[in-house]
Amino acid sequence: MEESIIDIVPPESLMESLARAPIKTFFTSRSVCKAFVNLTSVSRRGKPFCNLTSFKPEFIALHSAYATQILGLQFGDSNMLNCVDPEVDVDPQFVGNFRLKPMFRMPDFISPRTYSRDKNKSLLVNSCNGLVYFVRRRAEDERSFVCNPVTNEYLLIPDVDHDPEPRFLSSVVQTKSMWLGYSPGSDQYKVLRLFSHSYGDPLDMGAEVLVVGTDSWKLIGKPPLGREISWDCCSTTLNGVLYWLDQTCKDIFFFDFDKEIFGEIALPSEYGDELLSKIEFMSIGVLGGCLSLSFNVHDAPHVDIWVMENLGNQESWSKKYIVDAVSPSGMPLYGQFRPLQVLRSGEILMLWTNNDLVCYNRRNKSLRYAGFHWLQTNPRAIGFTPSLISLKDALSVNEVRHTERPW
């Protein structure tokens, strides 16, 4: 068999080139080049067929500082996950032709009754290592699933335990929030569930964890007491740890999926009571591999973006960026700015109050709209690096399901 040029290129060079490629270019190449398909495909054991067998079986882009991260967007209660490639779709040369690209169609379920007026739809929660997590929140079964939108596979998570603690046997337990996370130590994906007594103190909460691929939930230690948790609190994951920020706290709280313990990180010491009273203008994320915190200072107006350069060290908070929160027309922009990533152009990509994508140019200190404000529909948004690893291999399970392709 004649040797392909791809077979003689060093794996490290291939990995770096693929990591830099826009997602559209990546899939176009798979459509026209058989050698490229073999290179980027995965066997039953989770190993690539060709040159990249020496690397851990995760999508190669995850190992590169230049990895292409895409955005997943769900508008309202739509059953479609759309995608945006920030490096291409928000470029000033192309943004005039900005179009949402359908990526994953959510499976249909029989609809049991809900506990509230919320429509019984699967809503986007978070992502982890290229896998995406959806929950049909406040439904009787609170059905949830993990999917890989690239391979079009999904796995149902077992129904939640409505009687996780004996003291709750005579009443209703209400789920406060659920997240997907990854434990590097055990190489397992887990789901964290926080719950409370529906008719008691809403701050008296419990927690349980399920290893994805198993059938049983396990009770763990209590979350930080005296804190309010909701489905819509701002959260992010980094190095096997989930971080979240709610509306009543003065700290960032976290859950370590390896150790299965809770903890908290203090905000920058510059934050006084006056700023903390406006916590609805704060947001957290990950920038440059560091935990980041943004705050919209209304009196200025500008957005301060802090990064924790040494994770867990309060003294390592550093004010990395100051963004002039002024629209192209000169109007101040209020509300929450969620940092998503620093683009290769150097621009900072942010989600503004779930209304639009905005880019901040640090050179000329200007802000521009970059996305979908014309849709007049607030989306749920996540950033993730696509993975070609099959769900069977990623989750170490025997069976997964497929859903209808959206194209």
BABASE-920502 format. One record per residue (C-alpha): residue number from 1; residue in three letters; z, x, y. Coordinates in pm, 1 decimal, padded with zeros to 6 digits. Layout:
N
FIGU   num   residu          z          x          y
FIGU   NUM      ALA          Z          X          Y
...
***
This chain:
407
FIGU   num   residu          z          x          y
FIGU     1      MET    00000.0    00000.0    00000.0
FIGU     2      GLU   -00102.3    00140.9    00338.6
FIGU     3      GLU    00189.0    00242.0    00557.9
FIGU     4      SER    00231.7    00044.0    00879.1
FIGU     5      ILE    00299.0    00222.5    01206.4
FIGU     6      ILE    00621.5    00020.0    01223.4
FIGU     7      ASP    00737.0    00190.9    00903.4
FIGU     8      ILE    00725.6    00537.2    01059.7
FIGU     9      VAL    00895.8    00457.0    01389.5
FIGU    10      PRO    01264.0    00568.9    01394.0
FIGU    11      PRO    01496.2    00268.4    01337.5
FIGU    12      GLU    01695.7    00350.1    01651.5
FIGU    13      SER    01380.9    00330.6    01865.0
FIGU    14      LEU    01275.4    00004.7    01703.6
FIGU    15      MET    01617.6   -00144.9    01755.7
FIGU    16      GLU    01621.1   -00052.7    02124.3
FIGU    17      SER    01267.9   -00185.3    02181.4
FIGU    18      LEU    01339.8   -00515.8    02011.5
FIGU    19      ALA    01665.9   -00555.3    02199.4
FIGU    20      ARG    01484.7   -00519.4    02531.1
FIGU    21      ALA    01209.1   -00767.3    02443.9
FIGU    22      PRO    01221.7   -01116.5    02597.9
FIGU    23      ILE    01290.8   -01378.8    02333.9
FIGU    24      LYS    00944.6   -01536.8    02380.1
FIGU    25      THR    00774.5   -01200.8    02318.4
FIGU    26      PHE    00993.8   -01147.1    02013.3
FIGU    27      PHE    00888.1   -01471.2    01842.3
FIGU    28      THR    00523.8   -01431.2    01942.9
FIGU    29      SER    00523.2   -01092.0    01768.2
FIGU    30      ARG    00668.0   -01248.8    01453.8
FIGU    31      SER    00382.4   -01498.4    01454.4
FIGU    32      VAL    00102.5   -01240.4    01451.6
FIGU    33      CYS    00238.9   -00932.9    01273.0
FIGU    34      LYS    00344.1   -00945.2    00905.5
FIGU    35      ALA    00509.8   -00603.1    00921.3
FIGU    36      PHE    00715.2   -00719.5    01216.6
FIGU    37      VAL    00820.1   -01033.3    01026.4
FIGU    38      ASN    00938.6   -00818.8    00735.1
FIGU    39      LEU    01123.1   -00586.4    00969.1
FIGU    40      THR    01316.7   -00864.9    01137.0
FIGU    41      SER    01372.6   -01086.0    00834.8
FIGU    42      VAL    01684.5   -01095.3    00623.2
FIGU    43      SER    01720.0   -01092.2    00246.9
FIGU    44      ARG    01961.3   -01299.9    00040.9
FIGU    45      ARG    02221.3   -01024.2    00075.2
FIGU    46      GLY    02197.9   -01024.0    00452.5
FIGU    47      LYS    02012.7   -00691.4    00467.2
FIGU    48      PRO    01680.8   -00646.8    00649.6
FIGU    49      PHE    01390.3   -00577.4    00412.7
FIGU    50      CYS    01263.7   -00269.6    00594.7
FIGU    51      ASN    01362.6    00015.9    00821.7
FIGU    52      LEU    01690.4   -00121.4    00954.5
FIGU    53      THR    01887.2   -00121.4    00628.5
FIGU    54      SER    02133.2    00135.9    00759.1
FIGU    55      PHE    02264.5   -00103.1    01024.2
FIGU    56      LYS    02531.7   -00366.6    00982.0
FIGU    57      PRO    02365.7   -00702.6    00901.4
FIGU    58      GLU    02382.1   -00854.1    01246.9
FIGU    59      PHE    02084.1   -00909.1    01471.3
FIGU    60      ILE    01985.6   -00566.0    01599.0
FIGU    61      ALA    01997.0   -00667.2    01964.0
FIGU    62      LEU    02371.8   -00708.4    01942.3
FIGU    63      HIS    02405.8   -00330.7    01920.0
FIGU    64      SER    02219.4   -00252.9    02240.1
FIGU    65      ALA    02347.2   -00239.8    02594.9
FIGU    66      TYR    02009.7   -00383.9    02693.8
FIGU    67      ALA    02017.6   -00675.8    02450.2
FIGU    68      THR    01832.4   -00985.2    02562.8
FIGU    69      GLN    02079.3   -01267.3    02618.6
FIGU    70      ILE    01946.4   -01618.8    02652.6
FIGU    71      LEU    02113.1   -01929.7    02789.1
FIGU    72      GLY    02161.4   -02244.7    02585.0
FIGU    73      LEU    02173.1   -02566.6    02789.4
FIGU    74      GLN    02266.0   -02921.1    02690.1
FIGU    75      PHE    02206.9   -03184.3    02956.4
FIGU    76      GLY    02442.5   -03481.4    02947.1
FIGU    77      ASP    02480.4   -03610.2    02591.8
FIGU    78      SER    02128.4   -03513.4    02488.1
FIGU    79      ASN    02071.9   -03423.5    02123.0
FIGU    80      MET    01862.4   -03124.0    02227.6
FIGU    81      LEU    01973.9   -02767.2    02293.3
FIGU    82      ASN    01733.0   -02608.9    02540.2
FIGU    83      CYS    01700.0   -02239.2    02609.6
FIGU    84      VAL    01626.3   -02021.2    02909.5
FIGU    85      ASP    01540.7   -01651.1    02902.4
FIGU    86      PRO    01711.2   -01521.3    03219.4
FIGU    87      GLU    01508.2   -01201.2    03231.5
FIGU    88      VAL    01184.2   -01400.5    03252.8
FIGU    89      ASP    01253.3   -01757.8    03358.0
FIGU    90      VAL    01465.7   -01677.8    03663.7
FIGU    91      ASP    01246.4   -01392.1    03786.8
FIGU    92      PRO    01126.4   -01470.1    04142.6
FIGU    93      GLN    00766.1   -01427.3    04024.1
FIGU    94      PHE    00800.1   -01699.8    03761.5
FIGU    95      VAL    01081.0   -01930.1    03872.8
FIGU    96      GLY    00831.3   -02164.9    04039.8
FIGU    97      ASN    00704.3   -02245.4    03688.8
FIGU    98      PHE    01054.4   -02276.8    03542.1
FIGU    99      ARG    01049.5   -02492.4    03230.0
FIGU   100      LEU    01323.0   -02570.7    02980.7
FIGU   101      LYS    01231.5   -02477.2    02624.2
FIGU   102      PRO    01359.5   -02696.6    02337.3
FIGU   103      MET    01539.1   -02478.4    02082.8
FIGU   104      PHE    01752.8   -02685.3    01844.8
FIGU   105      ARG    01768.2   -03056.7    01765.7
FIGU   106      MET    02115.8   -03171.9    01668.4
FIGU   107      PRO    02154.2   -03356.1    01336.7
FIGU   108      ASP    02210.9   -03730.9    01330.8
FIGU   109      PHE    02540.9   -03864.9    01197.8
FIGU   110      ILE    02665.0   -04214.6    01123.6
FIGU   111      SER    02869.5   -04303.3    01431.5
FIGU   112      PRO    03231.2   -04404.3    01370.0
FIGU   113      ARG    03426.3   -04555.4    01655.8
FIGU   114      THR    03557.3   -04333.4    01933.1
FIGU   115      TYR    03904.9   -04315.5    02082.4
FIGU   116      SER    03779.6   -04347.7    02438.3
FIGU   117      ARG    03478.7   -04446.7    02642.9
FIGU   118      ASP    03311.8   -04113.3    02576.7
FIGU   119      LYS    02977.0   -04152.3    02408.0
FIGU   120      ASN    02996.3   -04040.8    02048.1
FIGU   121      LYS    02760.5   -03746.6    02078.3
FIGU   122      SER    02779.9   -03385.3    01965.5
FIGU   123      LEU    02863.8   -03173.7    02268.8
FIGU   124      LEU    02809.0   -02802.4    02317.8
FIGU   125      VAL    03139.1   -02610.1    02306.7
FIGU   126      ASN    03083.0   -02234.1    02278.9
FIGU   127      SER    02894.6   -01956.8    02100.9
FIGU   128      CYS    02989.5   -01647.3    01904.4
FIGU   129      ASN    02759.2   -01368.0    01781.1
FIGU   130      GLY    02451.3   -01586.1    01810.8
FIGU   131      LEU    02608.1   -01888.5    01639.2
FIGU   132      VAL    02663.9   -02206.2    01840.3
FIGU   133      TYR    02943.2   -02462.0    01797.3
FIGU   134      PHE    02918.9   -02837.0    01863.6
FIGU   135      VAL    03192.4   -03102.5    01841.5
FIGU   136      ARG    03164.3   -03481.3    01841.0
FIGU   137      ARG    03479.0   -03501.2    02045.7
FIGU   138      ARG    03713.7   -03799.9    02047.4
FIGU   139      ALA    03530.7   -03954.4    01754.0
FIGU   140      GLU    03741.7   -04084.4    01466.8
FIGU   141      ASP    03633.0   -03797.3    01243.0
FIGU   142      GLU    03579.7   -03544.4    01525.0
FIGU   143      ARG    03291.2   -03408.2    01323.5
FIGU   144      SER    03182.5   -03058.7    01427.1
FIGU   145      PHE    02927.6   -02808.1    01308.2
FIGU   146      VAL    02822.5   -02445.4    01346.3
FIGU   147      CYS    02453.9   -02371.6    01379.9
FIGU   148      ASN    02209.1   -02089.1    01422.4
FIGU   149      PRO    01947.5   -02237.8    01656.5
FIGU   150      VAL    01702.1   -01957.7    01576.6
FIGU   151      THR    01695.5   -02014.8    01199.3
FIGU   152      ASN    01737.3   -02393.4    01242.8
FIGU   153      GLU    02039.8   -02407.7    01009.0
FIGU   154      TYR    02378.4   -02573.6    01045.0
FIGU   155      LEU    02703.2   -02609.9    00851.4
FIGU   156      LEU    02941.8   -02903.9    00883.4
FIGU   157      ILE    03307.1   -02824.2    00948.1
FIGU   158      PRO    03557.8   -03028.2    00740.2
FIGU   159      ASP    03717.9   -03321.4    00922.8
FIGU   160      VAL    04028.0   -03236.0    01120.3
FIGU   161      ASP    04372.5   -03302.1    00975.2
FIGU   162      HIS    04515.6   -03601.0    01162.3
FIGU   163      ASP    04865.9   -03535.6    01023.2
FIGU   164      PRO    04905.3   -03158.1    01057.1
FIGU   165      GLU    05282.0   -03174.6    01120.0
FIGU   166      PRO    05536.9   -03406.1    00952.1
FIGU   167      ARG    05684.3   -03517.4    01283.4
FIGU   168      PHE    05345.5   -03665.4    01375.1
FIGU   169      LEU    05310.8   -03879.8    01062.2
FIGU   170      SER    05398.4   -04207.1    01234.6
FIGU   171      SER    05170.4   -04161.9    01534.0
FIGU   172      VAL    04828.9   -04046.3    01642.4
FIGU   173      VAL    04748.8   -03680.0    01688.5
FIGU   174      GLN    04493.7   -03606.8    01957.8
FIGU   175      THR    04272.2   -03301.0    01958.8
FIGU   176      LYS    04290.3   -03121.4    02292.9
FIGU   177      SER    04017.5   -02866.5    02225.5
FIGU   178      MET    03836.5   -02672.7    01951.5
FIGU   179      TRP    03652.1   -02339.5    01962.4
FIGU   180      LEU    03454.6   -02113.2    01731.4
FIGU   181      GLY    03556.0   -01747.6    01707.3
FIGU   182      TYR    03507.4   -01436.9    01496.6
FIGU   183      SER    03763.1   -01211.7    01327.6
FIGU   184      PRO    03622.5   -00855.1    01311.0
FIGU   185      GLY    03901.2   -00741.0    01078.8
FIGU   186      SER    03832.4   -00998.1    00807.7
FIGU   187      ASP    03461.9   -01044.9    00893.1
FIGU   188      GLN    03517.4   -01421.7    00905.4
FIGU   189      TYR    03429.6   -01696.2    01150.0
FIGU   190      LYS    03712.9   -01933.1    01235.0
FIGU   191      VAL    03765.2   -02256.7    01425.9
FIGU   192      LEU    04075.7   -02294.9    01642.7
FIGU   193      ARG    04205.5   -02646.3    01707.7
FIGU   194      LEU    04473.2   -02736.4    01963.8
FIGU   195      PHE    04632.5   -03080.9    01933.9
FIGU   196      SER    04913.1   -03292.9    02077.6
FIGU   197      HIS    05102.8   -03617.5    02017.1
FIGU   198      SER    04908.6   -03904.5    02177.3
FIGU   199      TYR    05222.0   -04092.7    02286.5
FIGU   200      GLY    05457.6   -03804.7    02353.8
FIGU   201      ASP    05472.4   -03505.9    02582.7
FIGU   202      PRO    05110.6   -03387.5    02626.6
FIGU   203      LEU    05238.1   -03033.4    02676.8
FIGU   204      ASP    05408.4   -03029.5    02335.7
FIGU   205      MET    05115.0   -02892.9    02140.3
FIGU   206      GLY    05038.5   -02752.4    01799.9
FIGU   207      ALA    04757.6   -02534.8    01667.8
FIGU   208      GLU    04570.4   -02484.7    01344.1
FIGU   209      VAL    04287.5   -02264.3    01220.7
FIGU   210      LEU    04011.1   -02314.1    00966.7
FIGU   211      VAL    03812.1   -02028.7    00814.6
FIGU   212      VAL    03450.6   -02144.5    00830.0
FIGU   213      GLY    03327.3   -02198.7    00475.7
FIGU   214      THR    03665.3   -02319.7    00345.0
FIGU   215      ASP    03801.3   -02676.0    00324.6
FIGU   216      SER    04155.4   -02656.6    00458.6
FIGU   217      TRP    04316.1   -02620.2    00800.9
FIGU   218      LYS    04618.5   -02390.6    00840.6
FIGU   219      LEU    04902.4   -02446.4    01087.9
FIGU   220      ILE    04976.3   -02144.9    01307.7
FIGU   221      GLY    05211.2   -02065.3    01595.6
FIGU   222      LYS    05234.9   -02288.4    01899.5
FIGU   223      PRO    05010.7   -02231.0    02200.4
FIGU   224      PRO    05181.8   -02128.7    02526.2
FIGU   225      LEU    05418.3   -02411.2    02621.0
FIGU   226      GLY    05405.7   -02600.1    02946.2
FIGU   227      ARG    05029.4   -02565.9    02983.6
FIGU   228      GLU    04761.2   -02833.0    03000.8
FIGU   229      ILE    04454.7   -02790.6    02780.3
FIGU   230      SER    04136.0   -02995.0    02794.8
FIGU   231      TRP    03793.0   -02995.4    02636.1
FIGU   232      ASP    03643.3   -02885.1    02965.0
FIGU   233      CYS    03864.1   -02585.9    03044.9
FIGU   234      CYS    03671.7   -02267.9    03119.9
FIGU   235      SER    03661.9   -02028.2    02823.9
FIGU   236      THR    03491.3   -01713.6    02697.9
FIGU   237      THR    03510.4   -01483.6    02393.6
FIGU   238      LEU    03521.6   -01103.7    02382.0
FIGU   239      ASN    03586.0   -00866.4    02090.0
FIGU   240      GLY    03727.3   -01132.8    01858.7
FIGU   241      VAL    03950.9   -01289.8    02123.7
FIGU   242      LEU    03913.2   -01628.4    02293.7
FIGU   243      TYR    04019.4   -01652.6    02659.3
FIGU   244      TRP    04062.6   -01971.8    02858.0
FIGU   245      LEU    04166.4   -02085.6    03202.1
FIGU   246      ASP    04294.8   -02437.5    03265.8
FIGU   247      GLN    04388.3   -02635.2    03574.4
FIGU   248      THR    04766.2   -02588.8    03571.2
FIGU   249      CYS    04824.9   -02225.6    03476.9
FIGU   250      LYS    04878.3   -01904.3    03667.4
FIGU   251      ASP    04750.8   -01684.5    03387.8
FIGU   252      ILE    04458.5   -01639.5    03153.0
FIGU   253      PHE    04556.0   -01741.3    02801.2
FIGU   254      PHE    04407.2   -01600.0    02484.7
FIGU   255      PHE    04395.7   -01640.0    02108.7
FIGU   256      ASP    04334.8   -01339.1    01883.9
FIGU   257      PHE    04128.7   -01453.7    01582.6
FIGU   258      ASP    04224.6   -01140.2    01386.7
FIGU   259      LYS    04601.8   -01168.4    01425.0
FIGU   260      GLU    04600.2   -01547.7    01481.8
FIGU   261      ILE    04842.4   -01518.1    01771.7
FIGU   262      PHE    04847.4   -01648.8    02129.5
FIGU   263      GLY    04912.2   -01450.2    02444.7
FIGU   264      GLU    04851.4   -01443.8    02816.4
FIGU   265      ILE    04713.4   -01209.1    03079.8
FIGU   266      ALA    04832.4   -01215.8    03439.9
FIGU   267      LEU    04580.5   -01272.5    03716.4
FIGU   268      PRO    04522.9   -00997.8    03976.3
FIGU   269      SER    04837.2   -00936.3    04181.0
FIGU   270      GLU    04640.7   -01022.9    04496.3
FIGU   271      TYR    04644.1   -01386.9    04389.2
FIGU   272      GLY    04928.3   -01561.3    04571.3
FIGU   273      ASP    05050.4   -01919.3    04544.8
FIGU   274      GLU    04795.6   -02038.3    04801.2
FIGU   275      LEU    04501.8   -01912.6    04596.1
FIGU   276      LEU    04651.4   -02032.0    04269.6
FIGU   277      SER    04677.6   -02383.6    04413.1
FIGU   278      LYS    04295.6   -02384.2    04423.0
FIGU   279      ILE    04245.9   -02278.2    04064.1
FIGU   280      GLU    03963.4   -02531.5    04021.7
FIGU   281      PHE    03749.6   -02277.7    04210.5
FIGU   282      MET    03817.9   -02007.6    03948.8
FIGU   283      SER    03610.6   -01924.2    03644.0
FIGU   284      ILE    03611.9   -01660.5    03371.3
FIGU   285      GLY    03335.1   -01490.7    03177.8
FIGU   286      VAL    03214.7   -01154.6    03049.0
FIGU   287      LEU    03021.8   -00907.4    03265.1
FIGU   288      GLY    02920.4   -00563.8    03141.8
FIGU   289      GLY    03138.9   -00598.7    02833.6
FIGU   290      CYS    03451.1   -00667.0    03043.0
FIGU   291      LEU    03656.1   -00980.3    03097.8
FIGU   292      SER    03565.6   -01116.5    03441.4
FIGU   293      LEU    03727.5   -01360.6    03681.6
FIGU   294      SER    03558.2   -01525.0    03979.5
FIGU   295      PHE    03715.8   -01705.8    04272.5
FIGU   296      ASN    03535.2   -01894.1    04548.7
FIGU   297      VAL    03723.3   -01812.0    04869.2
FIGU   298      HIS    03642.1   -02114.4    05084.0
FIGU   299      ASP    03763.2   -01975.9    05414.2
FIGU   300      ALA    03505.3   -01694.5    05409.8
FIGU   301      PRO    03296.6   -01828.0    05224.2
FIGU   302      HIS    03241.8   -01576.8    04948.4
FIGU   303      VAL    03302.0   -01538.9    04575.9
FIGU   304      ASP    03520.0   -01251.6    04457.5
FIGU   305      ILE    03435.3   -01130.3    04106.9
FIGU   306      TRP    03704.5   -00925.6    03934.3
FIGU   307      VAL    03669.9   -00735.6    03606.6
FIGU   308      MET    03945.9   -00608.3    03378.6
FIGU   309      GLU    03822.7   -00258.9    03295.9
FIGU   310      ASN    04101.9   -00189.6    03045.5
FIGU   311      LEU    04151.4   -00511.3    02852.2
FIGU   312      GLY    04513.6   -00623.2    02852.9
FIGU   313      ASN    04618.6   -00388.6    03133.0
FIGU   314      GLN    04718.7   -00588.5    03441.2
FIGU   315      GLU    04670.2   -00283.4    03663.6
FIGU   316      SER    04306.2   -00246.2    03558.4
FIGU   317      TRP    04187.6   -00556.7    03746.8
FIGU   318      SER    03920.7   -00440.2    03991.4
FIGU   319      LYS    03731.4   -00643.4    04251.0
FIGU   320      LYS    03382.1   -00546.3    04136.9
FIGU   321      TYR    03158.4   -00775.7    04342.0
FIGU   322      ILE    03182.7   -00984.0    04657.8
FIGU   323      VAL    02914.0   -01253.9    04662.8
FIGU   324      ASP    02816.9   -01425.8    04986.3
FIGU   325      ALA    02831.8   -01792.6    04883.3
FIGU   326      VAL    02566.9   -01914.1    05126.1
FIGU   327      SER    02255.9   -02110.1    05028.9
FIGU   328      PRO    01905.5   -01995.5    05135.1
FIGU   329      SER    01924.5   -02256.9    05413.9
FIGU   330      GLY    02247.2   -02103.8    05546.4
FIGU   331      MET    02488.0   -02368.7    05416.7
FIGU   332      PRO    02812.2   -02252.8    05249.6
FIGU   333      LEU    02836.4   -02331.7    04878.8
FIGU   334      TYR    03167.3   -02464.1    04750.1
FIGU   335      GLY    03298.5   -02506.9    04399.5
FIGU   336      GLN    03313.6   -02297.0    04086.0
FIGU   337      PHE    03083.8   -02000.2    04023.4
FIGU   338      ARG    03079.8   -01891.5    03659.7
FIGU   339      PRO    02947.5   -01535.5    03608.0
FIGU   340      LEU    02700.3   -01518.0    03319.1
FIGU   341      GLN    02544.3   -01172.8    03322.8
FIGU   342      VAL    02405.4   -00888.2    03532.3
FIGU   343      LEU    02027.7   -00891.6    03495.3
FIGU   344      ARG    01823.6   -00575.0    03454.5
FIGU   345      SER    01708.3   -00621.0    03813.6
FIGU   346      GLY    02071.8   -00580.2    03920.4
FIGU   347      GLU    02104.4   -00944.7    04024.3
FIGU   348      ILE    02415.9   -01134.4    03916.9
FIGU   349      LEU    02333.4   -01457.2    03733.2
FIGU   350      MET    02589.0   -01737.0    03775.8
FIGU   351      LEU    02625.4   -02106.1    03697.2
FIGU   352      TRP    02727.6   -02292.0    04010.8
FIGU   353      THR    02951.0   -02599.4    03954.1
FIGU   354      ASN    02726.7   -02688.9    03658.6
FIGU   355      ASN    02457.4   -02785.6    03909.6
FIGU   356      ASP    02222.4   -02490.4    03898.0
FIGU   357      LEU    02164.7   -02132.1    03801.8
FIGU   358      VAL    02193.5   -01900.3    04100.0
FIGU   359      CYS    02112.9   -01531.3    04136.6
FIGU   360      TYR    02282.1   -01299.0    04382.5
FIGU   361      ASN    02089.6   -00997.4    04507.4
FIGU   362      ARG    02342.0   -00724.7    04584.1
FIGU   363      ARG    02094.6   -00519.9    04786.3
FIGU   364      ASN    02010.4   -00777.1    05052.2
FIGU   365      LYS    02322.2   -00989.1    04993.0
FIGU   366      SER    02125.9   -01307.9    04939.8
FIGU   367      LEU    02170.0   -01598.1    04700.3
FIGU   368      ARG    01880.9   -01793.9    04552.7
FIGU   369      TYR    01849.2   -02099.3    04333.9
FIGU   370      ALA    01701.7   -02002.3    04000.8
FIGU   371      GLY    01690.1   -02304.4    03778.7
FIGU   372      PHE    01727.9   -02674.2    03738.6
FIGU   373      HIS    01896.1   -02833.3    04042.4
FIGU   374      TRP    01594.1   -03062.9    04064.7
FIGU   375      LEU    01693.1   -03228.2    03735.0
FIGU   376      GLN    02000.0   -03388.8    03895.7
FIGU   377      THR    02184.9   -03362.9    03563.6
FIGU   378      ASN    02480.1   -03132.6    03506.3
FIGU   379      PRO    02440.3   -02922.5    03190.3
FIGU   380      ARG    02677.1   -02752.5    02953.2
FIGU   381      ALA    02571.8   -02388.2    02939.3
FIGU   382      ILE    02643.4   -02089.9    02716.1
FIGU   383      GLY    02502.0   -01740.8    02700.9
FIGU   384      PHE    02428.9   -01585.0    02362.3
FIGU   385      THR    02225.1   -01314.7    02193.6
FIGU   386      PRO    01991.6   -01469.5    01933.1
FIGU   387      SER    02051.4   -01383.0    01569.0
FIGU   388      LEU    01804.6   -01383.3    01280.4
FIGU   389      ILE    02078.7   -01361.2    01019.4
FIGU   390      SER    02074.7   -01667.3    00796.0
FIGU   391      LEU    02378.1   -01891.8    00823.1
FIGU   392      LYS    02447.4   -01840.9    00451.4
FIGU   393      ASP    02486.0   -01468.0    00502.0
FIGU   394      ALA    02668.3   -01487.4    00834.3
FIGU   395      LEU    02927.1   -01734.3    00703.2
FIGU   396      SER    02926.1   -01625.0    00335.6
FIGU   397      VAL    02855.7   -01977.4    00210.7
FIGU   398      ASN    02629.1   -02106.3   -00064.9
FIGU   399      GLU    02471.2   -02405.9    00105.8
FIGU   400      VAL    02360.9   -02488.3    00460.2
FIGU   401      ARG    02155.0   -02770.3    00606.7
FIGU   402      HIS    01840.7   -02773.1    00816.9
FIGU   403      THR    01747.5   -03000.1    01102.5
FIGU   404      GLU    01412.8   -03112.3    01239.8
FIGU   405      ARG    01233.5   -02855.7    01453.1
FIGU   406      PRO    01210.3   -02960.7    01820.3
FIGU   407      TRP    00848.8   -02843.5    01850.2
***
